[in-house]
């Protein structure tokens, strides 16, 4: 298990592979972001995107899944206090395979039991950067 004391500024990792499907794009959007570019293949085909695209919020959720399953799994991360600089840079399309890169930018003590880690996250689909963000995550200390 990696604790707050083990985290060093500059630590980096690439995580995951997640293939996006049209069905998942529509399902997410119908529940949370019901815009036609996300829910209706015909309307999306007539849009500036030319096809169905994932909601940016869906892209963020898929990124979170990659992080939880492949990065935070063996780390003593407790909970996020927020996310800074969230950007949806390029559309995510059916068939795209997402991966995420994480780099620790800052660490600081929070209280006796926890420390705060600010990371830069970049989500890619092939060679394109589709999302960037800076999560602020509380980590458990090894010896509070």
C-alpha positions as a Markdown table, in Angstrom:
| # | Residue | x | y | z |
|---|---|---|---|---|
| 1 | Unk | 0.0 | 0.0 | 0.0 |
| 2 | Unk | 1.3 | 3.4 | -0.9 |
| 3 | Unk | 0.6 | 6.2 | 1.7 |
| 4 | Unk | 0.9 | 10.0 | 1.6 |
| 5 | Unk | 4.5 | 9.8 | 2.8 |
| 6 | Unk | 5.4 | 7.7 | -0.2 |
| 7 | Unk | 4.1 | 10.2 | -2.8 |
| 8 | Unk | 6.7 | 12.4 | -4.4 |
| 9 | Unk | 6.2 | 15.4 | -6.7 |
| 10 | Unk | 6.9 | 14.1 | -10.3 |
| 11 | Unk | 5.7 | 10.6 | -9.7 |
| 12 | Unk | 3.9 | 9.6 | -12.9 |
| 13 | Unk | 1.9 | 6.6 | -14.2 |
| 14 | Unk | -0.1 | 5.7 | -17.3 |
| 15 | Unk | -3.2 | 3.7 | -16.6 |
| 16 | Unk | -6.0 | 1.8 | -18.2 |
| 17 | Unk | -7.6 | 1.1 | -21.5 |
| 18 | Unk | -11.3 | 1.7 | -21.8 |
| 19 | Unk | -13.1 | 1.2 | -25.1 |
| 20 | Unk | -16.1 | 3.6 | -25.5 |
| 21 | Unk | -19.3 | 2.2 | -27.1 |
| 22 | Unk | -22.2 | 4.0 | -28.8 |
| 23 | Unk | -24.7 | 2.3 | -26.5 |
| 24 | Unk | -22.8 | 3.5 | -23.4 |
| 25 | Unk | -22.6 | 7.1 | -24.8 |
| 26 | Unk | -26.4 | 7.1 | -25.3 |
| 27 | Unk | -27.2 | 5.5 | -22.0 |
| 28 | Unk | -25.1 | 8.0 | -20.0 |
| 29 | Unk | -26.4 | 10.9 | -21.9 |
| 30 | Unk | -30.1 | 9.9 | -21.6 |
| 31 | Unk | -29.6 | 9.9 | -17.8 |
| 32 | Unk | -27.3 | 12.9 | -17.2 |
| 33 | Unk | -26.7 | 15.0 | -20.3 |
| 34 | Unk | -29.6 | 14.6 | -22.8 |
| 35 | Unk | -28.4 | 16.6 | -25.7 |
| 36 | Unk | -29.0 | 15.3 | -29.2 |
| 37 | Unk | -25.3 | 15.1 | -30.0 |
| 38 | Unk | -25.0 | 12.5 | -27.3 |
| 39 | Unk | -28.4 | 10.7 | -27.6 |
| 40 | Unk | -29.5 | 10.7 | -31.3 |
| 41 | Unk | -27.2 | 9.3 | -33.9 |
| 42 | Unk | -29.1 | 11.0 | -36.8 |
| 43 | Unk | -29.1 | 14.4 | -35.1 |
| 44 | Unk | -25.4 | 14.0 | -34.2 |
| 45 | Unk | -24.6 | 13.1 | -37.8 |
| 46 | Unk | -26.0 | 16.5 | -38.9 |
| 47 | Unk | -24.0 | 18.3 | -36.2 |
| 48 | Unk | -20.6 | 19.9 | -36.5 |
| 49 | Unk | -19.2 | 16.6 | -35.0 |
| 50 | Unk | -20.6 | 14.4 | -37.8 |
| 51 | Unk | -21.4 | 11.6 | -35.4 |
| 52 | Unk | -22.4 | 10.7 | -31.9 |
| 53 | Unk | -20.0 | 12.0 | -29.2 |
| 54 | Unk | -19.7 | 11.3 | -25.5 |
| 55 | Unk | -20.7 | 14.0 | -23.0 |
| 56 | Unk | -17.7 | 15.6 | -21.4 |
| 57 | Unk | -19.1 | 14.5 | -18.1 |
| 58 | Unk | -19.1 | 11.0 | -19.4 |
| 59 | Unk | -15.5 | 11.3 | -20.4 |
| 60 | Unk | -14.7 | 12.5 | -16.9 |
| 61 | Unk | -16.6 | 9.5 | -15.4 |
| 62 | Unk | -14.7 | 7.1 | -17.6 |
| 63 | Unk | -11.5 | 8.7 | -16.6 |
| 64 | Unk | -12.4 | 8.3 | -13.0 |
| 65 | Unk | -13.0 | 4.6 | -13.6 |
| 66 | Unk | -9.5 | 4.3 | -15.1 |
| 67 | Unk | -8.0 | 6.0 | -12.1 |
| 68 | Unk | -9.9 | 4.0 | -9.5 |
| 69 | Unk | -9.3 | 0.6 | -11.1 |
| 70 | Unk | -5.7 | 1.1 | -12.2 |
| 71 | Unk | -4.1 | 3.9 | -10.1 |
| 72 | Unk | -5.8 | 4.3 | -6.7 |
| 73 | Unk | -6.3 | 0.6 | -6.2 |
| 74 | Unk | -3.1 | 0.0 | -4.2 |
| 75 | Unk | -2.8 | 3.5 | -2.8 |
| 76 | Unk | -4.3 | 4.9 | 0.4 |
| 77 | Unk | -6.4 | 7.6 | -1.4 |
| 78 | Unk | -9.4 | 8.4 | 0.7 |
| 79 | Unk | -11.6 | 11.0 | -1.1 |
| 80 | Unk | -11.3 | 14.0 | -3.4 |
| 81 | Unk | -11.8 | 17.6 | -2.1 |
| 82 | Unk | -12.4 | 18.8 | -5.6 |
| 83 | Unk | -11.1 | 19.1 | -9.2 |
| 84 | Unk | -9.4 | 22.1 | -10.7 |
| 85 | Unk | -8.9 | 23.0 | -14.3 |
| 86 | Unk | -11.3 | 20.4 | -15.8 |
| 87 | Unk | -11.2 | 20.7 | -19.6 |
| 88 | Unk | -13.0 | 18.8 | -22.3 |
| 89 | Unk | -10.5 | 19.3 | -25.2 |
| 90 | Unk | -11.7 | 16.9 | -28.0 |
| 91 | Unk | -14.8 | 14.9 | -28.5 |
| 92 | Unk | -14.8 | 11.2 | -27.6 |
| 93 | Unk | -16.4 | 9.0 | -30.2 |
| 94 | Unk | -17.6 | 5.4 | -30.3 |
| 95 | Unk | -14.7 | 3.0 | -30.7 |
| 96 | Unk | -12.2 | 5.3 | -29.0 |
| 97 | Unk | -9.9 | 3.6 | -26.5 |
| 98 | Unk | -9.2 | 5.9 | -23.5 |
| 99 | Unk | -6.1 | 5.9 | -21.3 |
| 100 | Unk | -5.1 | 8.3 | -18.6 |
| 101 | Unk | -1.7 | 9.7 | -17.4 |
| 102 | Unk | -1.3 | 10.9 | -13.9 |
| 103 | Unk | 1.5 | 13.1 | -12.6 |
| 104 | Unk | 1.9 | 14.3 | -9.0 |
| 105 | Unk | 2.2 | 18.1 | -8.9 |
| 106 | Unk | 2.0 | 19.0 | -5.2 |
| 107 | Unk | 1.8 | 17.4 | -1.8 |
| 108 | Unk | 0.9 | 19.1 | 1.5 |
| 109 | Unk | -0.1 | 17.9 | 4.9 |
| 110 | Unk | -3.8 | 18.3 | 5.6 |
| 111 | Unk | -4.1 | 17.2 | 9.2 |
| 112 | Unk | -2.6 | 14.6 | 11.5 |
| 113 | Unk | -4.2 | 11.7 | 9.6 |
| 114 | Unk | -4.2 | 12.9 | 6.0 |
| 115 | Unk | -2.2 | 14.6 | 3.3 |
| 116 | Unk | -3.4 | 16.4 | 0.1 |
| 117 | Unk | -2.1 | 15.4 | -3.3 |
| 118 | Unk | -2.7 | 17.5 | -6.4 |
| 119 | Unk | -2.1 | 15.6 | -9.6 |
| 120 | Unk | -2.3 | 16.5 | -13.3 |
| 121 | Unk | -4.4 | 14.0 | -15.2 |
| 122 | Unk | -4.5 | 13.8 | -19.0 |
| 123 | Unk | -6.9 | 11.4 | -20.8 |
| 124 | Unk | -6.1 | 10.4 | -24.3 |
| 125 | Unk | -7.9 | 8.6 | -27.2 |
| 126 | Unk | -5.1 | 7.5 | -29.4 |
| 127 | Unk | -2.8 | 10.5 | -29.9 |
| 128 | Unk | -5.4 | 13.1 | -29.0 |
| 129 | Unk | -5.7 | 14.6 | -25.6 |
| 130 | Unk | -9.5 | 14.6 | -24.8 |
| 131 | Unk | -9.6 | 15.7 | -21.2 |
| 132 | Unk | -7.3 | 17.3 | -18.6 |
| 133 | Unk | -7.9 | 18.0 | -14.9 |
| 134 | Unk | -6.2 | 18.5 | -11.6 |
| 135 | Unk | -7.8 | 16.3 | -8.9 |
| 136 | Unk | -7.2 | 17.2 | -5.2 |
| 137 | Unk | -7.2 | 14.0 | -3.3 |
| 138 | Unk | -6.8 | 13.3 | 0.4 |
| 139 | Unk | -4.4 | 10.4 | 1.2 |
| 140 | Unk | -4.1 | 8.5 | 4.4 |
| 141 | Unk | -0.8 | 8.9 | 6.3 |
| 142 | Unk | 1.1 | 5.8 | 7.2 |
| 143 | Unk | 1.5 | 6.7 | 10.9 |
| 144 | Unk | -1.0 | 9.3 | 12.0 |
